[in-house]
Amino acid sequence: MSKKTWLGTVVTTVEGEGVESFINACTSQNIQFMNVERTSMTSVRAVILIEDVRKLRKIARKRGLVIRFLERDGMYLIKERSKKRFGFIIGIVAFCVALGLLSQLVWKVDIEGASPLVEQDVREWAEQEGLRIGQPQWRLAPEADIQQRVTEEVPGATWIGVEKIGTKYQFRVVEQHLAEEQEQLPPRHLIANKNGVIQQMYVENGRAVVKSNDVVQKGELLVSGLIGREGEETAIAAKGEVMAETWYQGTVEAPLQLSGTASTGETKNQYTFTWNDYSFVFWNKDAEVEYEQFHRETDQLTLPLGFVTVPLPIEKTTYEQRDTMTIEYSEEEAIEHAVSIGKNHLEQQLDNDAKIIAENILQTQTDNGKVKLSIHYQVVENIVQVAPIQQGD
């Protein structure tokens, strides 16, 4: 065929007397028929090109034939549909263009690791350079150039890193920290603040008077602040750590039965429209009364648009059903629970560098639905205590 069917075709039926002569007349007018099929003695079904429809109608009227147009196909159909949805298509194109333009603007400037004063200096510098919200990114210098200039021009910072993440510019600041003058400590000894067995010693200043595995009593001298020959000693501030094994004993109780509320896993969501002081529940208004016990959590819904998150005037309240539950422990489980409670309680009283190395249950007693334990703990900790050197020492 000389004409392209992709431009558009239509399925046509022709009914009436003299169908054969009608087809011949159409052929003489260069109207092409495809997939010709006789459906009865006086009717024919065929496919023709869209552009031949007018000529076909004209010939059919002269001969008194009935023509029906059925399925359409090809570019013509797409074109006709596009005319009906032109406004919608224009809207999509306009939205995509607007989204593309907005994604090329600066929508956030973050500064991390800076003190309030240095952060203010960085923001003022960025504002002067045009690095502000709403500024087109193509008008700004590359990140490497911005990083070099801001590091050189903003005082109080050793290094400032600049990174562009989508529509956000991220500044990471490393500030200058001047060495502080070392505090002048008065002359002093280090003594033991409790009984123990020395494990390790780290003496920075002073003279150690005990050694590892020595047993010491509370108040005993550990590191002397007097150094030099006898009779010519110089008083200094002794400094160091003395790690020793110490001992604690405590009594802990744990119940054999524990009651409380826990989540059942069932939830109901309620949605509320809020505007200034006005609020209106438009979804699941009775959610609050469906559970006897519940935990409530409210969040404001937001609409993420890639470059910015828009808060919506809608609050989502989640009601999580709670129920009273009772847990029964065996005696062994209660003992294990009590040991854990006692250890946690002791760790809260100890310094961060202290470590519990052993625990020994001395006595176990069960009474009135509780397990009562007497526990002995072995701990390694710093037992240093400062003692000022008095004149005449």
C-alpha positions in Angstrom: 0.0 0.0 0.0 1.2 3.5 -0.9 -0.4 5.2 2.1 0.6 4.7 5.7 -1.9 3.0 7.9 -0.2 4.3 11.1 -1.8 7.8 10.3 -5.2 6.3 11.2 -7.7 3.6 10.1 -11.3 2.9 10.8 -13.4 -0.2 10.6 -16.5 0.4 8.3 -19.6 -1.4 7.4 -21.6 -0.7 4.2 -25.2 -1.9 3.8 -27.6 -1.7 0.8 -28.1 -2.8 -2.8 -25.2 -2.5 -5.2 -22.3 -2.9 -2.7 -20.0 -4.3 -5.4 -20.5 -1.3 -7.7 -20.0 1.0 -4.6 -16.6 -0.6 -3.9 -15.6 -0.2 -7.6 -16.7 3.5 -7.5 -14.6 4.0 -4.4 -11.6 2.3 -5.9 -11.8 4.6 -8.9 -11.5 7.5 -6.4 -8.3 6.0 -4.9 -10.1 4.9 -1.7 -8.3 1.8 -0.4 -10.1 -1.1 1.2 -8.3 -3.5 3.5 -9.5 -6.7 5.1 -12.7 -6.7 3.1 -15.2 -9.2 4.4 -18.8 -9.8 3.2 -21.1 -10.1 6.3 -24.3 -10.7 4.3 -25.7 -10.6 0.7 -26.1 -6.8 1.0 -23.4 -5.8 3.5 -19.6 -5.6 3.6 -17.1 -4.9 6.4 -13.7 -3.4 5.6 -10.9 -1.2 7.0 -10.2 2.2 5.3 -7.9 5.1 6.0 -9.2 8.0 8.1 -8.4 10.5 5.4 -10.8 8.6 3.0 -13.9 8.9 5.3 -15.3 12.1 3.7 -15.0 10.8 0.1 -16.6 7.5 1.2 -19.6 9.3 2.7 -20.1 11.4 -0.4 -20.2 8.3 -2.7 -22.4 6.4 -0.3 -25.0 9.2 -0.1 -25.4 9.3 -3.9 -26.1 5.6 -3.9 -28.4 5.5 -0.9 -26.2 3.1 1.1 -25.9 3.0 4.9 -22.4 3.4 6.4 -21.4 2.8 10.0 -18.0 3.5 11.4 -16.8 1.2 14.2 -13.3 0.9 15.8 -10.7 3.5 15.1 -6.9 3.1 15.4 -3.6 4.9 14.7 -2.2 8.4 15.3 -5.6 10.0 14.5 -7.1 8.4 17.7 -4.2 9.7 19.8 -4.5 13.1 18.3 -8.3 13.3 19.1 -7.8 12.1 22.6 -5.0 14.7 23.1 -7.4 17.4 22.1 -9.9 16.4 24.8 -7.1 16.2 27.5 -5.1 19.2 26.3 -5.5 21.1 29.6 -4.5 18.1 31.6 -1.3 17.5 29.5 -0.4 21.2 29.7 -0.8 20.9 33.5 1.5 17.9 33.7 4.1 19.6 31.5 3.9 22.8 33.6 4.3 20.9 36.8 7.3 19.0 35.6 8.9 22.3 34.4 8.1 24.0 37.7 9.5 21.0 39.7 12.7 21.0 37.6 13.2 24.7 38.2 12.5 24.5 41.9 14.9 21.6 42.2 17.6 23.9 40.9 17.1 26.4 43.8 18.7 26.4 47.2 16.1 25.4 49.8 18.3 24.8 52.9 21.6 25.9 54.4 22.9 23.7 57.3 25.9 24.4 59.5 27.3 21.6 61.7 30.0 21.5 64.3 30.1 25.3 64.9 29.7 27.3 68.1 26.8 29.9 67.9 29.3 32.7 67.2 31.1 30.9 64.4 27.8 29.7 63.0 26.6 33.3 62.8 29.8 34.3 61.0 29.3 31.5 58.4 25.7 32.4 57.8 26.5 36.1 57.3 29.3 35.1 54.9 27.0 32.8 52.9 24.3 35.5 52.8 26.9 38.0 51.4 27.9 35.5 48.7 24.3 34.9 47.7 24.1 31.5 49.2 20.6 31.8 50.6 17.2 30.1 50.3 15.6 30.6 46.9 18.9 31.3 45.1 19.4 29.5 41.8 22.2 27.0 42.1 23.6 27.8 38.7 24.5 31.3 39.9 26.7 30.0 42.7 30.4 29.0 42.5 31.4 25.3 42.6 31.6 23.7 46.1 35.4 23.5 46.0 35.7 27.3 45.4 33.1 28.1 48.2 34.9 25.8 50.6 38.3 27.4 49.9 37.0 30.9 50.3 34.9 30.4 53.4 37.8 28.6 55.2 40.1 31.5 54.4 37.6 34.4 55.2 35.7 33.2 58.3 37.8 33.6 61.4 37.7 31.1 64.3 37.6 28.0 62.0 40.5 25.7 61.1 38.6 24.1 58.2 35.1 24.4 56.8 33.8 21.7 54.4 31.1 22.4 51.9 28.8 19.8 50.3 25.8 20.2 48.0 23.2 17.5 48.7 20.3 18.0 46.3 18.8 21.4 47.1 20.7 21.7 50.4 24.2 23.2 51.1 25.9 21.6 54.1 28.7 23.4 56.0 30.9 21.2 58.3 33.0 23.3 60.6 36.2 22.4 62.5 36.9 25.2 65.0 40.2 26.4 66.3 40.9 25.4 69.9 43.6 27.3 71.7 45.6 25.3 74.2 44.4 26.1 77.7 46.9 27.0 80.3 47.5 24.0 82.6 45.9 24.5 86.0 48.5 25.0 88.7 47.6 22.5 91.4 48.6 22.9 95.0 51.0 20.4 96.6 49.2 17.2 97.5 49.5 13.4 98.2 47.2 10.7 96.9 45.7 8.4 99.5 43.2 5.5 99.4 39.6 6.3 99.7 38.7 2.7 100.6 40.2 -0.7 101.5 41.5 -2.8 98.6 44.2 -4.8 96.8 46.3 -2.8 94.3 46.0 -4.1 90.8 47.7 -1.5 88.6 49.3 2.0 89.1 49.7 4.9 86.7 51.8 7.6 88.4 52.2 10.8 86.3 53.6 13.0 89.1 54.9 12.0 92.5 56.5 9.0 94.2 54.7 5.7 94.5 54.9 4.2 98.0 52.8 1.0 97.3 53.0 -1.6 94.5 50.8 -4.2 92.8 49.2 -6.8 95.1 49.7 -4.7 98.2 46.7 -4.6 100.6 45.9 -1.0 101.5 43.5 0.5 104.1 41.3 3.5 103.7 43.4 6.7 104.2 46.7 5.0 103.5 49.3 6.9 101.4 49.5 5.7 97.8 51.5 8.3 96.0 53.6 10.9 97.8 53.8 14.5 96.7 57.3 14.9 98.3 60.2 14.1 95.9 63.9 14.5 96.2 66.6 13.5 98.7 65.6 13.1 102.3 65.7 16.4 104.0 65.6 18.2 100.7 62.2 17.2 99.5 60.2 19.4 97.1 56.4 19.4 97.5 54.5 18.9 94.2 51.0 18.0 93.2 50.9 14.2 93.0 48.9 12.9 90.0 47.9 9.4 88.8 45.5 6.5 89.1 45.6 3.5 91.4 43.4 0.7 90.3 42.5 -1.7 93.1 40.2 -4.6 93.8 37.4 -3.4 96.2 34.4 -5.1 97.7 30.7 -4.3 98.0 27.8 -6.2 99.6 24.1 -5.5 99.1 20.6 -6.9 99.5 18.3 -7.0 96.5 14.7 -8.1 96.2 12.7 -9.3 93.1 9.0 -10.2 92.9 7.8 -13.7 91.8 4.8 -12.1 90.2 4.7 -8.8 88.2 1.6 -7.0 86.9 1.5 -4.1 84.5 0.1 -2.9 81.2 1.3 -3.9 77.8 0.4 -3.4 74.2 -2.0 -5.9 72.5 -0.8 -4.9 69.0 -4.2 -3.5 68.0 -4.3 0.2 66.9 -6.9 2.7 65.6 -6.1 5.9 63.7 -8.0 9.1 64.0 -7.5 12.1 61.6 -8.3 15.7 62.6 -8.4 18.8 60.5 -6.8 21.7 62.4 -6.6 25.4 61.5 -5.6 28.0 64.1 -7.9 27.3 67.0 -10.4 25.3 64.9 -10.3 21.5 64.8 -12.6 18.9 63.3 -12.3 15.1 63.5 -13.2 13.8 60.0 -12.1 10.2 60.3 -12.8 7.6 63.1 -14.3 10.0 65.6 -15.0 7.3 68.2 -11.5 5.8 68.2 -10.8 7.1 71.8 -13.7 5.2 73.3 -13.1 1.8 71.6 -10.3 0.8 74.1 -10.6 0.9 77.9 -6.8 1.3 78.2 -4.7 2.9 75.5 -1.5 4.8 74.6 -2.1 7.9 72.4 0.4 9.5 70.1 -0.3 12.4 67.8 1.7 13.5 64.7 1.2 16.2 62.1 1.1 14.9 58.5 3.5 16.3 56.0 3.8 16.3 52.2 7.4 15.6 51.0 8.2 17.3 47.7 11.8 16.3 47.4 13.3 19.7 47.9 11.0 20.8 50.8 8.5 19.2 53.2 5.2 20.9 53.5 3.2 20.5 56.8 -0.5 19.7 56.3 -3.3 21.0 58.5 -4.1 17.4 59.4 -3.2 15.6 62.7 -3.0 11.8 62.9 -3.7 10.4 66.3 -2.8 6.7 66.9 -4.6 4.9 69.7 -2.6 1.7 70.8 -4.7 -0.7 72.9 -3.2 -1.6 76.3 -4.2 -4.5 78.6 -3.3 -5.4 82.1 -1.0 -8.4 82.1 0.5 -10.5 84.9 3.8 -12.3 84.5 4.8 -15.1 86.9 8.5 -15.9 87.5 10.0 -19.2 88.7 12.4 -18.9 91.7 15.4 -19.3 89.3 14.1 -16.5 87.0 13.4 -14.2 90.0 17.0 -14.8 91.3 18.4 -14.0 87.9 16.3 -10.9 87.7 17.4 -9.8 91.2 21.1 -10.3 90.3 20.7 -8.1 87.3 18.9 -5.4 89.3 21.7 -5.4 91.9 24.4 -5.2 89.3 22.7 -2.3 87.5 22.2 -0.4 90.8 25.9 -0.8 91.7 27.1 0.3 88.3 25.1 3.5 88.6 27.1 4.3 91.8 30.5 3.5 90.4 32.7 5.7 88.2 32.8 5.1 84.4 36.3 3.4 84.6 35.2 1.0 87.3 34.4 -2.6 86.4 32.6 -5.4 88.3 34.7 -8.5 87.9 32.8 -11.0 90.1 29.6 -11.5 92.1 28.7 -14.1 94.7 25.3 -14.8 96.1 25.8 -15.2 99.9 22.2 -15.9 100.9 18.8 -16.5 99.3 15.4 -16.1 101.0 11.9 -16.4 99.5 9.1 -14.7 101.5 5.8 -12.9 100.8 6.0 -13.5 97.0 9.5 -12.1 96.8 13.1 -13.4 96.4 15.6 -11.7 98.6 19.3 -12.0 97.9 22.5 -11.0 99.7 25.2 -10.5 97.1 29.0 -9.8 97.4 30.6 -8.0 94.5 34.3 -7.7 93.5 35.1 -4.4 91.7 38.3 -3.0 90.1 38.2 0.8 90.5 40.4 3.9 91.0 40.7 4.4 94.8 42.7 7.7 94.6 41.7 10.5 96.9 43.6 13.9 97.1 45.1 14.9 100.4 46.8 18.4 100.6 50.3 18.5 101.9 50.4 20.5 105.1 53.5 22.4 106.4 55.6 20.1 108.5 54.7 16.9 106.5 
